[in-house]
């Protein structure tokens, strides 16, 4: 039986209504759980990049990516392992303000984890931490006993270590759109 691996899927697309639904449906039909999903503009004007984190087999991800590329609005899709990418996540932690001043341990957690306080008011303060999932989880566990009011984490953002050639593909796409 083929071993499951964590893959980062990068999908370059036009920005059209309904594409997110069609892409997620491809994973749904195959009963594949999406670990995280992030989208934003990329380095080429009017082109968006979806970054999807999934755990599956190599043959399975290859089939899924080929199916994604068949979508009309998809320009190109890639998949990479963790070893082939540089990736991070960002987390925000909202904590009761009295904990910041009464519990010195919190300041030690913040400093030790290379997090930063981004806002403080009389009721709460907000900490931002960028790093790997295990690092944001550790800070969550450290802060939980001190009145953690809210927590949110972004999906994975990633770039590849090797050249993908996507800029050339996207520039060709952009030039074709102008004609």
For each residue, the residues with C-beta under 8 A, 3 or more apart:
1:
2: 57 58 59 60
3: 57
4: 55 56 57
5: 55 56 57 58 61 81
6: 35 53 54 55 81 82
7: 53 54 55 56 61 79 80 81
8: 51 52 53 79 80 81 82 85 87 156 158
9: 50 51 52 53 54 61 64 65 68 77 78 79
10: 49 50 51 77 78 79 80 158 160 164 166
11: 23 49 50 51 52 68 74 76 77 78
12: 42 47 48 49 74 75 76 77 166 169 170
13: 16 19 47 48 49 50 71 73 74 75
14: 19 46 47 48 73 75
15: 19 46 47 48
16: 13 19 73
17:
18: 21 22
19: 13 14 15 16 22 23 71 73 74
20: 23 24 39 50
21: 18 24 25
22: 18 19 25 26 71
23: 11 19 20 26 27 50 52 68 71 74
24: 20 21 27 28 34 37
25: 21 22 28 29
26: 22 23 29 30 64 67 68
27: 23 24 30 32 33 34 52 54 64
28: 24 25 31 32
29: 25 26
30: 26 27 60 64
31: 28
32: 27 28 54 56 60 64
33: 27 54 55
34: 24 27 37 52 53 54
35: 6 53 54 55 156
36: 51 52 53 89 154 155 156
37: 24 34 50 51 52 53 155
38: 50 51 52 154 155 156 157
39: 20 48 49 50 51
40: 48 49
41: 45 46 47 48 49
42: 12 47 48 49 170
43: 167 170
44: 47 167 170 171 173 174
45: 41 174
46: 14 15 41 174 177
47: 12 13 14 15 41 42 44 75 170 173 174
48: 12 13 14 15 39 40 41 42
49: 10 11 12 13 39 40 41 42
50: 9 10 11 13 20 23 37 38 39
51: 8 9 10 11 36 37 38 39 155 156 157 158
52: 8 9 11 23 27 34 36 37 38
53: 6 7 8 9 34 35 36 37 155 156
54: 6 7 9 27 32 33 34 35 61 64
55: 4 5 6 7 33 35
56: 4 5 7 32 60 61 64
57: 2 3 4 5 60 61
58: 2 5 61 62
59: 2 62 63
60: 2 30 32 56 57 63 64
61: 5 7 9 54 56 57 58 64 65 79
62: 58 59 65 66 79
63: 59 60 66 67
64: 9 26 27 30 32 54 56 60 61 67 68
65: 9 61 62 68 69 77 78 79
66: 62 63 69 70
67: 26 63 64 70
68: 9 11 23 26 64 65 71 74 77
69: 65 66 74 76 77
70: 66 67 74
71: 13 19 22 23 68 74
72:
73: 13 14 16 19
74: 11 12 13 19 23 68 69 70 71 77
75: 12 13 14 47 169 170 173
76: 11 12 69 166 169 170
77: 9 10 11 12 65 68 69 74
78: 9 10 11 65 160 164 166
79: 7 8 9 10 61 62 65
80: 7 8 10 84 85 158 160
81: 5 6 7 8 84 85
82: 6 8 85 87
83:
84: 80 81 160 161 162
85: 8 80 81 82 158 159 160 161
86: 158 159 160 161
87: 8 82 132 156 157 158 159
88: 130 131 132 156 157 158
89: 36 130 131 132 133 136 153 154 155 156 157
90: 128 129 130 136 153 154 157
91: 128 129 130 136 139 140 151 152 153 154
92: 118 126 127 128 150 151 152 153
93: 115 126 127 129 139 140 143 148 150 151
94: 124 125 126 148 149 150 151
95: 99 100 106 124 125 126 127 143 146 147 148 149
96: 99 123 124 146 147 149
97: 100 101 120 121 122 123 124 125
98: 101 102 147
99: 95 96 102 103 106 146 147
100: 95 97 103 106 107 117 120 125
101: 97 98
102: 98 99
103: 99 100 106 146
104: 107 108
105: 108 109 142 146
106: 95 99 100 103 109 110 143 146
107: 100 104 110 111
108: 104 105 111 112
109: 105 106 112 113 115 139 142 143
110: 106 107 113 115 116 117 127
111: 107 108 114
112: 108 109
113: 109 110 129 131 135 138 139 142
114: 111 129 131
115: 93 109 110 127 128 129 139
116: 110 127 128 129
117: 100 110 120 125 126 127 128
118: 92 126 127 128
119: 125 126
120: 97 100 117 125 126
121: 97 124 125
122: 97
123: 96 97
124: 94 95 96 97 121 149
125: 94 95 97 100 117 119 120 121
126: 92 93 94 95 117 118 119 120
127: 92 93 95 110 115 116 117 118 139 143
128: 90 91 92 115 116 117 118
129: 90 91 93 113 114 115 116 135 136 139
130: 88 89 90 91
131: 88 89 113 114 135 136
132: 87 88 89 135 136
133: 89 136 137
134: 137 138
135: 113 129 131 132 138 139
136: 89 90 91 129 131 132 133 139 140 153
137: 133 134 140 141
138: 113 134 135 141 142
139: 91 93 109 113 115 127 129 135 136 142 143
140: 91 93 136 137 143 144 148 151
141: 137 138 144
142: 105 109 113 138 139
143: 93 95 106 109 127 139 140 146 148
144: 140 141 148
145:
146: 95 96 99 103 105 106 143
147: 95 96 98 99
148: 93 94 95 140 143 144 151
149: 94 95 96 124
150: 92 93 94
151: 91 92 93 94 140 148
152: 91 92
153: 89 90 91 92 136
154: 36 38 89 90 91 157
155: 36 37 38 51 53 89
156: 8 35 36 38 51 53 87 88 89
157: 38 51 87 88 89 90 154
158: 8 10 51 80 85 86 87 88
159: 85 86 87
160: 10 78 80 84 85 86 163 164
161: 84 85 86
162: 84
163: 160
164: 10 78 160
165: 168 169
166: 10 12 76 78 169 170
167: 43 44 170 171
168: 165 171 172
169: 12 75 76 165 166 172 173
170: 12 42 43 44 47 75 76 166 167 173 174
171: 44 167 168 174 175
172: 168 169 175 176
173: 44 47 75 169 170 176 177
174: 44 45 46 47 170 171 177 178
175: 171 172 178 179
176: 172 173 179
177: 46 173 174
178: 174 175
179: 175 176
